Amino acid sequence: MNDTPKLTPAELAVSLFCQGLRLDSSCRTESDARPLSPRRAGLGSGIELVIPGAGKDIWINAPLTERFAANSPYLLQRIPDGYVVVQQGHEHSWPVLLPPTPHWYQARTTSGKPMSRIGILQGTCLGIYIGKRCAFWQMSPAMQCHFCATGINVGVHEEAEKTVAEVVETVRAARRESGITFVHFNSGYQEGNDIAQLLPFVEAVKNEVGALVGVQCIPPPDPEEYAPLLRLGVDHFSLCYELQDSEYFARYLPGKAKHIGQKRFLGALEFLCRRMPRATVSGEIIAGLEPTSKTLEAIDYITDQGAFPTVCIFRPLAGSVLQDKEPPGYAEIVAILRYMALTCMRKNILVGLAPNIEVSLVMTPDDARYLLPRDFVWYLHHSKLKLLKWLVRPYFSWKMRKRR
Ligand code: SF4
């Protein structure tokens, strides 16, 4: 008997993040879905899904291989005309789409490397890791962030060293065949070379392909070192300081605490917010590892600077220090995400204006809005976003032009 109300697409996404997904034997993920191997950023190892929604589709990388997912009430089933997620114990089901593997994943760069080892699609964005394996993973004792599994992926599932030419070829293919508009560069900790290593890649993508470019790297001691990236016209900076509470920061991010310090992340965020347009800098935080009150404090702090929060729902990834920890509860995460969406609406932080940017590993305020009741204020904000999105199209076309 169906005794619980059916979750909306956004609520289902949160529930999948918190409880994971199981695959029914009817699924043909090898041919129907993007590859499932654990990749990049140490945040996602699952299956990419799109949950169609009224107003907005929600993209999600649903946990699949982690221990907790084995007990998930959600089952992915193949039916004659597609796929559904079925909630076992109830009668609810939701149609979902599996984004296919793009053709360019099979292609090779001129140097002979598979393009899928240079960059991968996360949602509709192209993610590229630059540099060697994060230095926190190579220290003795290891100092990696406790939620991260990047160190076991780079060099195994992904090329450890990439040339500018290989990246340009891959971005060009992804732009042409997958219609990507946004390239996200991430570099782990490169011991002070972080920005210098990123520069030639950002410059080449801007000059030779043309795309919106986002950067996530460890902040330099002097934020003025961002100047060359600002001159190149980076469109988005993400500061992954993860946890607001300094004790939790030190406990779960030992390398960042010892070698960088939380203050440097916050100083960089404030510096970049002064130099960049409103809502083009983000603070990436993890929900479910520190007390909820601290996550809400982080949301207040980030939005006070004119940045927007991106909330990673803690996922105990296989291979990470925290692989045996329980994922957070649904109610806690929904409360955090609603607070984030409301705070952004209240402070007029407009997220979702750029074309074709859907992320699958984190929840943005644009996704979290769909967890809120649709009242007058909601529709007002929604209409404003829609109108602005249309008005700023020429601006983004100009930003995505090939410069050379
Ligand atoms: S900085 Fe932390 S999260 Fe980023 S790659 Fe290194 S260990 Fe992983």
Boltz pocket constraint, residues with backbone or C-beta under 6 A from the ligand:
constraints:
  - pocket:
      binder: B
      contacts: [[A, 41], [A, 42], [A, 134], [A, 135], [A, 136], [A, 137], [A, 143], [A, 144], [A, 145], [A, 148], [A, 149], [A, 150], [A, 151], [A, 187], [A, 188], [A, 189]]
      max_distance: 6.0
